[in-house]
Amino acid sequence: MPRLVIAAPSSGSGKTTVATGLMAAFAGRGLAVSPHKVGPDYIDPGYHALATGRAGRNLDAYMCGPELVAPLFAHGARGCDLAVVEGVMGLFDGASGQGELASTAHVAKLLRAPVVLVVDASSQARSVAALVHGFASFDPEVRLAGVILNKVGSERHEELLREALDEAGVPVFGALRRGGEVVTPSRHLGLVPVAERGAEAVSAVAAMGEMVRGGCDLDALHAVARGAGPLDCAAWDAAEVVGSLPRPAPSRNRDSAPDPGPRTAPDSVRGDPHGLKGTDGPRPVVALAGGAAFTFSYAEHRELLAAAGAEVVVFDPLRDEQLPDGASSLIIGGGFPEVYASELSANEPLRKAVGELARSGAPVVAECAGLLYLARSLDGRPMCGVLDADARMSERLTLGYRDAVAVSDSVLAANGTRVRGHEFHRTVVEPGAGASPAWGITRPGRRVEGFVQGGVHASYLHVHWAAVPQAARRIVAQATEVARATEGVTPS
């Protein structure tokens, strides 16, 4: 698979513009382009998807483990002509205190992919060669194929930069002029998501593609991508992963009777992991919150739920007054409910339906924004009232990777399950944990957070289910029980 990693010396150098522009430019040539993003970021992949027409996918060596990076990449890139991977922060910046772990350089080495460095040249001339030389020589295992110069001031400025890099033996694949940047509005957590911008986002991505097409040597970049080393791994496959897991035993009441854990035999077949074929049991409907307020979700989550036997139906809490027909489970991921608090609060019929589903014991999993939506209030506006907690905006940014352990048995994870996740928010929930907390954070620091009550699991922690696919299996198993009970069928 021809592939490129787009990196930079630091954040703010123009990685997203260049990576998205390359995706759009190559897609405009008729290539099937597979878009990827290093790290946990949900927003950039939305722009990538708009540029390529394919789901943007994350490659996170911390949350998923280094061993899953190449298989997840191969899964996303299956059937494509070219893959473009946008890095995170500076090339060698990874998980705090963990060396190279989860850095762009780490992922590039795991993918055996050449790296193109996007350099903000706005305040330098010949010094650019020293900067690039340092990045090229810092880790000999990282193949720095060349650079794209960004924010170049003039033709003369470009000549000086190219001369310096030519002396250093570093190829220049393009130069983008200062002042030609595409405006992508930001707010407290980064870029404004694609789902909120509509036609503006489409125009912005088209402009990125045009800018890169006019300023970069696409043929040379494609040739570099074709020089990537071979990957010796099988592509990740949701059906295979879920089909190899033991089937969770039914649990009538998660408040009074702890889940006894998985059975020893999977009792499943590919494409029908719960053995529903040939029975009268319904295929459970899992409602997945979407729309402008809830844009944060990893593509693999939906694939795992479907592989576990669910019908996944997306709905918009800003517009839909009822949950999807037959919903026996609800997933509410991250996003910006604080921006849409008034609209979410005004949709009283849906808030009532969510509360009724949660109180019925159906599995409800809420991450970050979902946690706020399930609270009693958000910035003083009524929310779903599932949790005895109130949420508000804060000046403090909470950001970083977390090591955690499940401290309560829940629909998402058995007590004692260890995960690696990520927090990213400017809100506070009070209290921060319920009588049965969701997670015990073990690093950095020690604390408990989140809520487990009945079938509800609500927490600030974002977790990538590719690393814990049993989460999808547990959710669908419980949703199946709810669906069968609704239809008057006794769970097996």
N, C-alpha and C positions, 0 to 999 in steps of 0.2 A: 504494500500500500504506500504510494508516494505520500510523504508527509513533511510538514514544516512546523516548527515551534517558533512562535513570535514572542520574543522576550524584550526586556529593556533594563537599563541600569537601575531604574527606580520607578515608582508609581508616578503617574502624570506625564510620562514621556510620549504617550500616544499609542500604546499597545492596542487598545480597543478599537480605535479608529483604523489603524493599519490592518489589524487582523480581520475585522469585519469588512473593511474595504477589499482585502484580498479575497475573502470568501465570495463577496458579491461579484468581483471582477472575474474570478475563475468560473463562477456559476454562469455569468453572462457569456462565457465562451462555450457553454454547453456541457461543462463538466459537472458530474455529481460530486458535490463537495460535502465532506463530513466535518461538522463544526464541534470543537471541544474547548473546554476552559479548565485550566489548572486551578485547583482550590475549590472552596465551597460556594463561591459566588453564584447567585441565581439570576442576576439582572443581565449581565453580559450575554449569557446564552440565549436570552430572548432576542437580542439584536442579531446574534449569529443565526438563529432559526429563521429570522426574517430575510437574511441575506442568502440563505441556502435552500430554504424550503424543507429543511430536516430539523429534527429535534436537537437543540443544543445540549451537549452532555458534559458533565464534570468529571475530571480526573483528579481525585484527591487521595494522595498516598497516606495521609494521616487518618482520615475517617474510614477509608476502605482498606488500607494496608497496601504496601508496595506490590504485593503479589497479585492484586486485582487490577492494577492500572492498565497493563497491557491487554488482559482479557476484556475489560470494559471498553477500551479503545477499539479493539477488533470488533466487538459487538456493534458499537456505534458506526464504525466505518464500513461495515459489511455492505458490499455492492456499490461502493463509491469509487470514484476515479482519483480522488485527492483528499487528504485530510489537513486541516489547518487547526493548530492548537494555540490558543492564546494563553500566555503565561500569567503569573500573578506577582504583583509587587516587583522588586528587583530580581534579576536572574537567579541569585543565590540566596534569596530571602525565603525561609521556610518557617516551620513551626518553631515558636520561641523556645530557645534552649535545647533544640533537638537536632542541631547540626543542619545537614542538607535536607532532612526529612520534609517532604511535601513542597519543596521549592520547585520552581520551574526547571532548574538544572537537574534535579533529581528525577522529575518526570521525563525530561528529555532523554536522560540516560536509560531509564526503564523502557522507553519507546525506541531507543536507538535512532533518534531523529535529529537532523541538523537544526541548528538554532540560527535565527536571523534576529539581530539586535536592532531595536528601534531606538535611535539616539536623538534626544532633544539637543540640537546644535545651535540653539538661539543665542548662546552667550560664549561661544568658543570658535576657534579656528583650528590651528595646528594641534592644539591640545587634544582634539578629538582622537587623534591617533594613540596618544598615551592612555586615554580612557579605554578605548576599545582593546588595546594591547593587554591592559590589565584584566579585562573580562575574558579575553581569549586564552590567557595563560594561567588564570587562577586555578582551573581544574582541567587537566589535560584530557579527561574522559568526556568532557563536553565539547562537541564539535560545533564551533562558531563558524558558520559558513560565510557570513558577511553582515552588512548593515544596511538599514534604510534610514536615511537622514530626515529628521522631521524639524519643522519650523526653521527652514533655511531662509535667510533674509533676502538674498539677491543672487544673480548669476555669478558675480565675483565671489560671494561668500561660498557658493557651491563649489567653485573652482578650487578655492583654498582647502576646503574640506576634503575634496576628492584627491587633491595632490598629497595631502598628509596621509590619507589612508592608503593611497597607492604606494607610498614609500614604506608603509608598514606591511604591505602585502595583503591588505584586507579588501575584498571585493565590495563595491557599493552597488546595491540592487535598486536604489531609487532615492529620490530627493523630493520632499514635499515642502512647498513654500509656506512661510509664516503668513498668517492672515487668511490662509485658505482652509483653516480647520472647520470641520462641521460642528455646529453647535448642538450639543446633547445636554439638555438641562439636568441638573443634579439637585438633590436635597439631602436630608440628614443621614441617609444610608447609602448614598451613591447616586448613580444615574436613575432617572425616572424610567420605570419599566415600559417596555414596548406596549403592553396591554393598555396603558393609560394614555398613550400618545396617538394611537391610531394612524391616520394618514401622515402626520408629522414624522412618525418613526419610519414609515415607508420611504418618505422623501429623504430623510437623513441617511438611511442606509444606502439608498441609490446614489446620494452625493458622495458618500465614503467610497463606494465602488468606482465612481467616475474619477475622483481625486487620485486614488491608487492606480487606476488604469492609466491615467495620464502621466503619473510621476514615477512609476516603477517598471522594471523590466520583468514582465510576467513570464516570458519564455525562460529567462535565466533562473528565476525562482522555481519554476516548474521542474527545470533540470536538476536543481539542488534537491528538491523534494523526491525526485526519482532515485536519488543516490542514497536514500535512507537504508539502513541495514535491515536484514530480515528479522521478523519477530517469530520466535519459536513458542507459540502458545495457542491454545484453543480459545475461540471467542466465548465470552460469557453468554449464557443462555438461561433466561428466567425459568423456562419450563423445566430444564434439566436440574437447575438448582432447587426449585420448589419440589419437584418430583422425588428428589433424593432425601428430603427431610422427613423425619417421623411425623405422623399425624397427631396433632394435639388431642388429648382426651376431652370429651365434653365437660363443661362445668355449669351446673344449674344456677348457682348464685356465687358470684365472685366476691361478694362482701363476707359471706359466712363460710364458704367452702373454698379454700385455696385450690387453684388449678393443680392437679397431681402431676402435671408435666406430660411430655410426649410419650406416646406408646412406642414400643420397640420396633414395630414394623410399619412401613410407610403406607401400605394398603392403598397404593395409588398407581395411576398410569399417566404417561405423558399426555398433557392436554386435558386431563380429568383428575387432578390430584386429590379430590375429595371423594372420588368414586360416585359421583352423582348420576352418571349415565346409567340408564336402566332402572332408576328409582323414580319415585314420585316427588322427590325433593326438588324444590326450586333452586335455580341458580341465583345466589344472593346478589342483590344490587348494592354496590358500595358507592355512595354519593361523595364526589370529590369537589370541594369548593374551588371555584375559579373566579374569573372576572378580574377587574382592575384592583380589587382590594386584596385578593389572595393569589398572587402570581408566583410564589416560591414553591416549586415542587420539582423533584428529580424525576426524569422520564422513567427511570428504572422502577420507581415505586408503583406506577400504574401498570407496568409490565409484569411485576411480581404479583400484584393483586389479581390480574387477569389470568396469569399462569396458575395461581392457586384456586381458580374456579369462579372468580367473581365477575360480574358485569359492572364495569366502572362507568359511571355516568357523571359528567361534569355539569355543575350548575353554578349560577352567579348569585351570591347573596345580596348583591346590590339591586338585582332585577327580579329574581324569582321569589314568589311569595310562599312557595311550598317546596319541600324536598322532592327529588325525583320519585316517581311512582315506585312503590315497593321497596324503598330504601330500608335496608336492615343494618346499615353501618354508615358512618360519616367520617371523612378525613378532611381536616381543615389545616392546611399548611401555613407557610409564612406569607408575609406581604405587608401592606400598609393600611390596616384598619383605622389607625389614628387619623389618616388623611380623609377617610370616608366615614368617620364615626357618626355624623349626623344622618347620612343615608342608611347606614346599617341599623342604627337605632330606630329610624322611621319605618323600617320594614318589620313591623310588629308581627304579622302572620308567620314569617319565617322564623323569627326569634322564638315564637311560641312552639313551632314545629320542632325546632332543634332541641328545645328544652324537654318536650315530650319524648322525643327519641332517646335522649340521654337518660331520662328517668326510667325508661322502659328496660334498661339494662343492655341495650344494643351497644356494640362497640363504637366508641367515638374517640378518635385520636386527633389531638390538636397540638400543633407546634407553633410557638412564638405568637404570630398574629392570631392563630386559632385559639391560643390560650386567652388572649385579650377578648376575643369575641365571646367566649364562654363565660367570662367574668360577669359579675353583677353590673358593673358600669365601666365605661372608658371615658376618661376626662369628664365625668359627671353625667354622661349620657347612658341611658339604660341599654344593656346588652342582653345576652341570653339568660343570665342568672343561673346557669348550671353550677357555677362555683361560688362559694361564699368568699369572694375576693373582689377587689376593685383595682382598676388599672389606670395609669396616668402617664402622660409624657414626662420625660426627664431631660435635663441638660447633659446628663452623663451618658457617654457611649459605652456599652458593654460589648466587648468584642474579643473573640479568641477561641482557640481549640480547647476542648474539655475532655478529660477522662472521667467516666462516670460508671456507676453500678446501679442496677435496679434494686431499690430497697423495699418495694412492694410488688407483689404478684399482680400483673395487669394483663390487659388484652394485648399490649404491645410486647411485653417482655416478662419472662419468668424472674422471680426474685433471685438476685445474684448474677444476672446477666451483665456482662461488662461490655461497654460500648465506648467508642470515641465519637464525639460530636462537636458542634460549633454553636456559639452564641453570637448574636449580632442584633442589637436593639438599643433604642433610646427610650425605653419605657420601663416602668416599675409596676409590679403587681404586689398588692398588700392584702393578706400575708403572702409571702413568697412560696409557702408550701402548705399543704393540707395536713390533716391528721394522718393520712397515709401518703407520704411524699412519693413522687415518681422516681427521682434519681438522687443518689448520693454522689456529689461531685468530689472526686478524689484528687484531681489535679487540674489547675493550680488551686491551692487551698483546700479546705474541707467544709462542706455545707450540704444541706439537703434542699431540694427545690421541686416544684411541680405538685400535681394533684392526681391521685388515683382514687376513684370512687365509683362503685358499680362497674359499668363497662367503660368508664371515661378514663382516658390518660391524657393529661394536659401539662405541657412543659414548655419552657423557653428553649430547650435543647433541640437543635436540628441534628438528625441522625440519618445517615445514608443507608437505606435498607439493603443495598447490595452486600454490605458487610454483615448484616443480621437478617437474612431472608426469612428466618423463622417468624419475624414480626408480621410479614404479610400472611404467612400460613396461619398464625394465631388469629389475626383479625378475620380472615375469611372463614375459619372454622367456627368462630363465635357468631359471625353474621349468618352462617348457614343454619345454626341452631335457631336463631331468631326468625329467619325466613320460614323454616319448617314449622316452628311453633305458631307463626302467624297463619300458615296454611293448614294448621291442625294436624301436622305430621309429627309423630314422636321422634326426637333425634335418636340416631342409632348409637 
